[in-house]
Amino acid sequence: RRFYYRDIEAFIIRRTAGRQIANWVLGVLLLLTAGPLIAAYFSERNVGVLYSAIGATLFWGLFVVINTARGGTCQTHIRTAAQVEQLPSLARIPAARKALARLQPLIIAAQGQATPEELAAAPWIALERTR
C-alpha cells in the first residue's frame, strides 16, 4: 500500500508481549532439554552427558539472547482519514522507532508543524484532561 505523507494522521505503536512469551517458551525448551541431561550426569558422572547438557543450554540460551537483543515486540499501525492499516514489517519497537524517526521529517515537510495552540485543542488532549 502507498500512503501520501499529507494523509497520515498517526502512527500507533502498541507494545505486545511477544518477546516475553517467546523467551518463556525457549526457557521451557531449555529446561526440558538440559534438565534430564544434567540429572543423568549427576547420577552417572559421565562427562559426555555433561557436555551434551552444556551444548543444549548454549543452543537454547543463544535463541533467548538473540530474541532479547532484538528488542520488545509491538504492533504498528498507520492511521489516515480513510483507514487504519497494520504494518507487519515493524513488529519490533527499535525498528518502529527508527522508521518513525526517518518518516517524521518528511511528514512534517508535507503537512507543516503543529502549533502549541493546535496541540492544546486536539481532541485526544481534551480527553486526557477530562479523565
SERO-4910 file (N, C-alpha, C, O; in steps of 0.05 Angstrom, whole numbers):
BEGIN
 pado doro    nc1    nc2    nc3   cac1   cac2   cac3    cc1    cc2    cc3    oc1    oc2    oc3
  Arg    A     17    -24      0      0      0      0     18     25      0     40     25     10
  Arg    A      7     45    -12     20     71    -12      4     91      4    -20     92      2
  Phe    A     18    108     19      6    129     34     20    155     28     44    156     27
  Tyr    A      4    175     23     16    202     19     22    214     46      7    211     65
  Tyr    A     45    228     48     53    240     73     32    259     84     28    261    108
  Arg    A     19    273     66     -1    292     75    -26    279     87    -41    292    102
  Asp    A    -31    253     81    -55    239     90    -51    225    117    -70    217    130
  Ile    A    -26    222    126    -20    207    150    -29    223    175    -20    246    178
  Glu    A    -46    212    191    -55    225    216    -39    216    240    -34    231    258
  Ala    A    -32    190    241    -19    180    265     -5    154    259    -12    138    241
  Phe    A     16    149    274     29    123    276     22    112    304     26    126    323
  Ile    A     12     89    305      5     76    330     24     53    335     23     34    320
  Ile    A     40     55    356     58     34    364     49     24    391     51     38    411
  Arg    A     40     -1    391     30    -13    415     47    -37    423     50    -56    408
  Arg    A     58    -36    447     76    -58    457     59    -83    461     37    -82    470
  Thr    A     71   -106    453     59   -132    457     77   -149    474    100   -141    480
  Ala    A     67   -172    482     82   -190    500     96   -212    484    104   -232    496
  Gly    A    100   -209    459    112   -229    442    139   -238    450    146   -261    451
  Arg    A    156   -218    457    184   -225    465    184   -241    491    198   -261    493
  Gln    A    167   -233    511    166   -248    536    156   -276    532    166   -295    544
  Ile    A    135   -279    516    124   -305    511    145   -323    497    148   -346    505
  Ala    A    158   -312    477    179   -328    463    201   -336    482    211   -359    481
  Asn    A    210   -318    500    231   -324    519    222   -346    538    238   -363    546
  Trp    A    197   -345    547    186   -366    565    186   -393    551    194   -413    562
  Val    A    177   -393    526    176   -418    511    205   -429    507    210   -453    511
  Leu    A    223   -412    500    251   -420    496    263   -430    523    279   -449    523
  Gly    A    256   -416    545    266   -425    571    255   -452    579    270   -469    590
  Val    A    230   -457    573    219   -484    579    232   -505    562    239   -527    572
  Leu    A    237   -499    536    252   -518    519    280   -523    529    290   -546    528
  Leu    A    293   -502    539    319   -505    551    318   -524    575    335   -543    577
  Leu    A    299   -520    593    296   -538    616    289   -566    609    300   -585    620
  Leu    A    271   -569    589    263   -596    581    286   -611    568    287   -636    569
  Thr    A    303   -596    554    326   -609    541    349   -614    559    360   -636    561
  Ala    A    357   -593    574    381   -595    590    376   -608    617    394   -620    629
  Gly    A    352   -605    628    346   -616    655    351   -645    657    365   -654    676
  Pro    A    340   -662    640    345   -691    642    375   -698    638    385   -717    650
  Leu    A    388   -683    621    417   -688    617    433   -682    642    451   -696    649
  Ile    A    426   -660    655    440   -653    680    434   -674    702    452   -681    717
  Ala    A    409   -683    703    402   -704    723    417   -729    717    426   -743    735
  Ala    A    420   -736    691    434   -760    683    464   -758    690    477   -777    698
  Tyr    A    475   -734    687    503   -730    694    508   -735    724    527   -748    732
  Phe    A    490   -724    741    494   -727    770    490   -756    778    500   -765    799
  Ser    A    474   -772    763    470   -800    771    493   -818    761    500   -837    773
  Glu    A    504   -811    737    524   -828    725    553   -817    726    572   -832    724
  Arg    A    556   -790    730    582   -777    729    596   -781    703    620   -786    703
  Asn    A    581   -780    681    592   -784    654    597   -756    642    579   -741    640
  Val    A    622   -751    635    629   -724    625    616   -719    598    609   -696    592
  Gly    A    612   -740    582    598   -736    556    570   -726    559    561   -709    543
  Val    A    556   -735    580    529   -726    585    530   -696    594    512   -681    587
  Leu    A    550   -689    609    553   -661    618    558   -643    594    546   -621    592
  Tyr    A    574   -651    575    578   -635    551    553   -633    535    548   -612    523
  Ser    A    537   -653    534    511   -652    520    493   -632    533    479   -616    520
  Ala    A    493   -632    560    476   -613    575    485   -584    570    469   -566    566
  Ile    A    511   -580    570    522   -553    564    515   -544    536    507   -521    532
  Gly    A    517   -563    517    510   -556    489    481   -549    486    474   -530    472
  Ala    A    463   -564    499    434   -558    498    428   -531    510    412   -516    500
  Thr    A    442   -526    533    437   -500    546    447   -477    529    433   -457    527
  Leu    A    470   -480    517    480   -458    499    463   -455    475    458   -432    466
  Phe    A    453   -477    463    436   -475    440    411   -459    445    405   -440    431
  Trp    A    395   -467    465    370   -452    471    376   -425    483    361   -406    479
  Gly    A    398   -422    499    405   -397    510    412   -376    489    406   -352    493
  Leu    A    424   -385    467    431   -367    445    406   -355    433    405   -331    427
  Phe    A    385   -371    430    360   -361    419    347   -340    439    335   -321    430
  Val    A    349   -345    464    338   -326    484    353   -300    482    341   -279    483
  Val    A    379   -301    480    396   -277    479    389   -261    453    387   -237    454
  Ile    A    387   -275    431    381   -262    405    354   -249    407    350   -226    398
  Asn    A    334   -263    417    307   -252    419    306   -228    437    292   -208    431
  Thr    A    320   -229    459    321   -206    477    336   -182    464    327   -159    467
  Ala    A    358   -187    450    373   -166    438    358   -152    416    364   -128    411
  Arg    A    340   -165    403    325   -152    381    305   -132    391    295   -116    375
  Gly    A    299   -132    417    282   -112    428    253   -122    432    246   -144    422
  Gly    A    237   -105    445    209   -112    450    193   -114    425    199   -102    404
  Thr    A    171   -129    426    154   -132    403    131   -112    405    124   -102    427
  Cys    A    120   -106    382     98    -87    381     81    -92    356     88   -106    338
  Gln    A     58    -79    356     41    -77    332     42    -48    324     37    -30    340
  Thr    A     47    -43    299     49    -16    288     27    -12    268     23    -29    250
  His    A     11      9    271    -10     16    252     -5     44    242      6     61    256
  Ile    A    -14     49    218    -14     76    207    -43     84    203    -59     69    192
  Arg    A    -49    109    212    -77    118    210    -79    141    191    -64    161    193
  Thr    A    -98    139    173   -105    161    155   -135    167    160   -148    154    176
  Ala    A   -145    187    146   -173    194    149   -191    171    140   -214    168    149
  Ala    A   -182    155    121   -198    134    109   -195    107    122   -213     90    120
  Gln    A   -172    101    134   -167     74    143   -145     73    165   -131     93    170
  Val    A   -144     50    178   -122     43    196   -110     17    185   -124     -3    183
  Glu    A    -85     18    179    -72     -5    166    -49    -14    183    -32      2    192
  Gln    A    -47    -40    188    -25    -51    204      0    -53    186     -2    -59    162
  Leu    A     23    -48    199     49    -50    185     64    -74    197     79    -70    216
  Pro    A     60    -98    187     72   -122    199    103   -122    198    115   -136    214
  Ser    A    115   -107    180    144   -107    179    156    -92    203    180    -95    208
  Leu    A    141    -76    217    151    -61    240    140    -74    265    124    -63    280
  Ala    A    150    -99    271    140   -115    293    158   -113    318    152   -125    339
  Arg    A    180    -99    316    198    -95    339    200    -65    345    201    -48    326
  Ile    A    200    -58    370    200    -30    378    224    -14    367    219      8    357
  Pro    A    248    -24    368    270     -8    356    266     -2    326    272     20    317
  Ala    A    257    -22    311    252    -18    282    230      2    278    232     19    259
  Ala    A    209      1    293    186     20    290    195     48    297    188     67    283
  Arg    A    211     52    318    221     78    326    240     89    304    239    113    298
  Lys    A    256     72    293    275     81    273    260     90    248    267    110    236
  Ala    A    240     75    240    224     82    216    209    108    222    207    125    204
  Leu    A    198    111    245    183    136    252    202    160    252    195    182    243
  Ala    A    226    156    262    246    178    262    253    187    234    258    210    228
  Arg    A    254    168    215    260    174    187    237    187    173    241    204    156
  Leu    A    212    179    180    189    189    166    179    216    178    167    232    163
  Gln    A    184    221    203    173    245    216    181    271    201    163    288    197
  Pro    A    206    275    194    213    300    179    198    302    152    191    324    144
  Leu    A    195    280    139    181    280    113    151    287    116    140    302    100
  Ile    A    139    276    137    111    282    143    108    312    151     89    325    142
  Ile    A    126    322    167    124    350    175    128    368    151    115    389    149
  Ala    A    146    360    133    150    377    109    125    377     92    119    398     80
  Ala    A    111    355     91     86    354     74     62    368     88     46    379     75
  Gln    A     61    366    115     37    375    129     42    402    144     23    417    148
  Gly    A     67    407    151     72    431    167     73    423    197     61    403    205
  Gln    A     87    439    213     89    434    241     64    443    256     54    465    250
  Ala    A     55    428    275     32    436    291     40    457    311     62    455    323
  Thr    A     23    477    315     29    498    334     20    488    362      4    470    364
  Pro    A     30    501    383     22    493    410     -9    497    415    -21    482    429
  Glu    A    -20    517    402    -49    521    404    -65    498    391    -85    490    402
  Glu    A    -55    489    368    -69    466    355    -66    441    372    -86    426    374
  Leu    A    -43    437    383    -40    413    400    -57    415    425    -68    394    434
  Ala    A    -60    438    437    -77    441    461   -106    437    455   -121    428    472
  Ala    A   -115    443    430   -143    439    422   -148    411    411   -171    405    404
  Ala    A   -128    395    409   -132    368    397   -151    351    414   -150    353    439
  Pro    A   -168    336    401   -188    320    416   -176    300    436   -187    295    457
  Trp    A   -154    287    429   -142    268    447   -130    281    471   -129    268    493
  Ile    A   -121    306    469   -111    320    492   -135    328    511   -133    325    535
  Ala    A   -157    336    499   -180    344    514   -191    320    529   -200    322    552
  Leu    A   -190    296    517   -200    271    530   -183    265    555   -193    257    576
  Glu    A   -157    269    553   -139    263    575   -144    282    598   -142    274    621
  Arg    A   -151    307    592   -155    327    614   -181    322    629   -183    329    652
  Thr    A   -201    309    616   -227    305    629   -226    279    646   -245    275    662
  Arg    A   -207    262    643   -206    237    658   -197    241    685   -195    222    701
***
